[in-house]
Amino acid sequence: MNIAIIGAGFTGLTAAYDLLKKGHTVTVFERDSKPGGLAIGYKEKEWGWTLEAFYHHWFTNDKAVLDLAKELNYPVIIKRPKTSSLIDNEIFQLDSPTTILTFPKLSLFERIRMAGALALLRYNPYWKPLEKYTAASILPKAMGEKPYRILWEPLLRNKFGSFTPDISLAWFWARVTKRTPSLAYPEGGFLRFVEALAHTVEKNGGKIIYNADIEQLTSGDEKVDLGKHGTFDKVIVTLPSFAFLKIAPSLPDDYKKSLIKLQGIGAVVVVMRLKEPFFADNTYWLNVCDTKAPVLAIVEHTNFMDKKHYNNEHLIYLGNYLPKEHKYFSLTAEELLKEFDPLLSKINPTYKKSLIGVTKFSVPFAQPIIPINYSKDVPSFDTPLPNVYLANMQQVYPWDRGTNYAVELGEKISHHITETP
């Protein structure tokens, strides 16, 4: 078959890689000048490695992507960085049973109760019964009001805002279940890794066309027409659902409504470059447990990967998930830093003295909203248009978005279209 794939992110390139191994002809169309999708990276001229526009890492149980790296013979670094939480203007390391059980803001009974509730979730293999409940209704009852109020509710509210009361307990289960103390990272950065995957696709006979904007998709009984880009036997669309609706106006109204109801939020990230460390305690990931805080997380990437790869600079992400209408999307990196400065200065009063520069990245869709009983609404790979298939992050449920599930999704859609008559 002659197959087109729209999008050169991890899903599209993995699908291409798999389909080529099965003997099909594959062309990938990417509107950007580089592969990667939401894991796209960039590089300052002084750096040896690339850096992600939006912070990324892998867990050590991310089997799909780690198996792909092994198959490509691509080196992966595994380390155990420090994860902490900012609570009442104090930083506490909270990344192991020991640190949770010694957390001084809770009584011994509250710590044990919270640890027990988290353990029950983590080691429960059955997510389906959980999806009919919201996290906000069950967690306070399971772990206690105070642990929920000072630790978990601020994180949920900072991430999901007004959607917080609707978020399924199954989403929270997936986050707890998947976490591992050690984390993995592709040598050279995610861009280097996805470029290696793209190179393998091309080496195996696939074609990747960059700066290619698909304006309209038309499906007939036997072929799918991509306008000036030609006709194909089958087309896989890996774009967000709203983008699929734009290029496929002939989709029936009931199907359009089913995709429109699937909501999501965007991301705004500022990358801050410093001459000196930001955190004094070598924290990699700081969860900000304060609903009034201007950022959700502060991530010092160079407390995970060695600063020598980045000209000995200290690289810090200041991250937020926000609805696309939020004012942060229209602010510059410098304006955002002013918004964040009161919080940053409390943590490190002298950080601005070593500031090299700031860069802003934003995307309108980065995190699906997962309400109760979401499994009933997950889109099928098959669309109403003959030989047109959809594969995007709203279909990785019950898992959360991430490159591991993008790889897994690429493998699944490859299998699906080759098994479909």
N, C-alpha and C positions, 0 to 999 in steps of 0.2 A: 504493500500500500504506500501511497504518497501522502504523508501526514504533515500538517502544519501545526506548530505550537506557538501560541501567542504569549510571550513573556519568557525572558531568560533568567528567571529567578531559580531557586533551588528545585522547585517543583518542575518547571519546564525543562530545565537541563537534565534532571534525573530521568524524566520521562523520555527525553530524546536519547539519552545514553542507553536506556533499557530497550527502546524500540529499535535502535540501530543494531543492537546485539541480536535482535530477533529477525534482522534482515530487511527491515522497512526503510524507505526513503524519508528523511526528516529534514524539514526546514524550520528554524526557530526565528521568530520576529521579535525584536526588542526595541522599544522606543528610545531607550537610553543609549549612551555611547559605551556602556560597560555592562557586564552581567551582574547578577546578584539580587535584584529586587530589593526587598526591605533590608537585606544584609549587605547592601552595596557599601563599598569602602572608598577611601580616598587616601592621598599621601602628600604630606608636605615635603618640599624638596630636600629638607635636611634629614628626613627619616629614612631608615632602611626598610622598615615594614609599613604596610598599609594599616589603616584604622577604620573601623566601621562607623558609618554616620550615626547609627543607632546601636547602643551597646548590645553585644552578643557574647555568649559563651555556650558551651555544651555541658550537659551533665554526663557523668561517666556511664550512665545506663542509656544513653541516647544511641541505641543499637544501630538504627538505620543509617545515620550519618557517619558514625564511627566505622561501620562496615564498609561504607562507600569510600571513606578515606583509606582504609586498608586495601581495598581493591585497586585504588588509584596509586597505591604506594606513597601516600602523602603523609608526611610526619605530623604527629599531633602531640602537643605538650599537655601534661596532666599535673596540676598543682592543687594544693588546698589553701585557698586564700581565706581571709578573715571577713566574716559578715557581721555587721553590728546594726543596732537600732538607736535612733535618737529619740529619747523619751524625757520630757520635762527638761530639755536643754542639757541632758547628760547622754553620753554615748556608752552603750552596754553591748558587749559581745554576746550575741545570741545565735549561735550556729551549731549547737550540739546539745545532747541531753544534759550534760554537766552544766553548761552555761545557763540553760533554762532552769534547771533545778537549784541554781544558786542566785537567780535573779533577785536583787534585793527589794524591788518595788512591789513584790507579791509575798504573801505569807507562805509558809511551807505547804500548807494545805492547798492554797491557790495554785502554787507551782505544780504540785503533784497532780491536781485535777486537770490543769491545762495540758501537762505532758501526757496524761492518760488519754485525754480526748484526741490530741494530735496523733498519738500512737494508734488508737483505734481507727482513725481515718487512714493513716499511712499504710497499715497492714490489712486493711479491708480490701479484698480484690473486686468487690461488687459495687460499681458506681451507679448502675441503673436505678436501684431503689432510692438513691440520694437525690436524683434530679428533680423529684417532685417537691423538694423543700428548698427554701432560700437559705443561703449562708447566714444572713442577718437574723433569721428567726431561730436557727438551731444552735449556732456557735455560742451565743451567750448562755444558753441552757446547758450545753454540753461542757464547756470549759469554765463557766462562771462569768458573771457580769463584769467584774473588774479586769481580769485578763483580756477579755474581749474589748472592753472600752479603751484600755491604755495601749494595747498592742495591735489588735487585728482590725477593729473598726476604723481607726485612722488610715491604715493601709488600704482598706477597701474603698473608703470614701475618697482618698487622694487619687486612687486609680480610676474609679468608676463614677465619681460625682453623684449626680441625681439618679443614676442607674443602680446605685448600691443596694437598695431594698429588693431589687429584682434578681440579683445574681444568684445562680443556682449553687447549691451545696456541692453538686458534682464538679463544678469548676474549681472550687476550693479543694476538693478531694484530689483532683488532678495535680494541682500545684504542690500539695503536701506530699503526695505519693512519689512524684518524680524527682524531688530534690535529692542531691547527693552532696556529701561534704567536700569532695574533690570535684574540680571542674576541669574541662578540657578546652583546648584552643588550637586551631590550625596554625602551624608555623608560618609566619609571614603575614597572618591576618586572613579574614574571611574572603576578601577580594582575591587574594592570591590563590586561595583554595578553589573558589568558584571559577577563576580563570583557568586553573588546571583542569577542572571538569569540562569547561567549554572547549579547551584545547583538545581534550580526549574525544569529545563529540565530533569536532571537526576532523581529527585524525582518523576517526572511524567512518568518515564519509558524510557526516551531517553538515548542514549549512546553517550558519548563524548570521542574520542580517541585522546590524545595529542601526540606530537612528531611523527605525522603520515604524511609522505610526499607522496602525490598521484603523482606517476610518469607517469601514462598513463591512459587515459579513452577511452574505446571502447564501442560503442553503437550498439546493434543489433536491430532487429525488436521489441522485447519484453523486453529485459533486458539491463542494462548498467553494463559493467564489469569494476571494479576498481582494477583489478589484484589481488594481495595477500589480498586485503581488501574485496573481495567478489563481488557479483552481486546484483543489486538493480532494483526495478521497475522504479524509477525515481531518477535523480541526479540534485541537485541545486549547481551550481558553483558560489561562491561569491568572487572569486579571481579577481584581476585586469585583464583586457582583455588580456594583453600580456602574463600573466601567464596561462590563459585559453588556449591560442594558443599553449603553450609549452606542455601541457598535453593532448591535443586533436589533434594530427597530421592529423587525417583523415577528418578534417573540409575542405569543399571545398574552392578553392582558392579565389573566389569572396567574400566569407564571411570573410576569413582571411584579405583580403584587406580592407573590410569595418571596421574591428576592428583596423587594423594597422593605418588607417588614423586618428583615434581618439587620439589626442596627450595629453600629461600630463607632469607635472613637479614634481620633488621630494621635499623633505624637509630636511633641516639640522638644528638641534636645539642643543644648549648648555644650560644645566641647571647649573646655578651658585648658590652656597650655601654661604651665608654671615652671619656673626655674627651681623651685623647692617643693617638697611634698606638701600636700594639703592636709592630710590626716597625720597627726603626731603618733598614732598607735598602729599604723600600717594597715588600717581597714581598707578592704577592697570595695565592699558594697555596704552602703549605709541606707537603711530604710528610715524614712522620716515619718515618725509616728505623731504627727501634729496636723490636724485638719486645716489649720490656718497657714501652714507653711507654703511657700511659693513653689516648692519642688517636691516630687514624690520620692526621688532617690538621688543620692550623690555617689557616683561610682568612680573610684580612682583606678583606672585601668592599669596604670604602671605599678600598682601594688599587687597585680596579678601577673602581667607580662613585664619582663625586665625593661627598664627605661633605656637601656643601651640601644635598643632597637629603634628608639625615637629620639636620637640625638641627646640622650640624657634628660629629656624634658619629662615633666610629670603631667600626665593627661587625665583630666577629670571630666566625666559626663555629669551634666545637670539635667535630669530627665523629668518629663511630665507626659501623661496620657490625658488628652483633652478633646472635647467636641470641636469640630472644625471651625465653629463660629467664635471660639474663644479669642480674646484680644492678643494672646501670646503669638498666634500665627502671623499677626501683622507687625509685630515688633522686630527690631533688628537684634543681633546678638548682643550689642553693647547696651541696648535698652533693656533687654532681658536680664543682663548681668546686674543692672541697677535695681531691678525688681528683686533679684535673688540676694543682693548684697547684705541686707540686714541679717539674714540667716547665716550666710557664709562667714560673715565677720564674727558672729558669735562662736562659730566652730574654730575659725582660724583668723584672728584679728589682723594678721600681717600678710594675708595671702596676696593682696593687690600689689605689694612691693615686688613680688616675683612674677607678675603677670606678663606673659609673652603675647598672648592674643586669645580671641574667642571666635568660634565659628558656630553658626546656627544651622540646624537641619530640621525640617518638618515634613510630615506626610499626613494627608487627611484621613487615611484609614490604616490603623496599625493593630487594633485590638477589637475582636468581635465581642459584642455583648451577649452573654450566655444566660438567658432567663430559665425558669423552671421548664422541664419537659422539652428541652431544646432538641432532643433526638427526633421529635416528630417534625421538626422544621428544617433539619439538615438537608440541603439540596442534594439531589441525586447527581451522579456523574452525567447521566443522560439528560439532555435538554429537549424541549419540544421540536427543535430544529434537527432534521435528519443529519446524522454524521457529525454533529457538533456536540462537544463535551465540555463540562465545566469542572475545574479542579482548583480550588482556592482555599484559603485558611479557614473559611467558615465550614469546611467539611472535615476538619481534623478532630472534631469532638469525639470523645470527652476530653481530649488533650487540649492544651493551650497552644497558641501560635508559637512557631519556632522552626529553625532550619531542619531539625531532626524530623519533624512531622511533615515539613515540605518535601523532604527526600522520600519519606514513606508514602506520601500522597502521589508523588511522581511515579513510584513503582506500582502503586495500586491502579492509577489511571492507565498506565501502559498495559498492564495485565487486562484491565477491563475492556479496552477498545480492541485488543487483539482476540479476546474471547467472545466479544459480541458479534453475532452473525451479521 
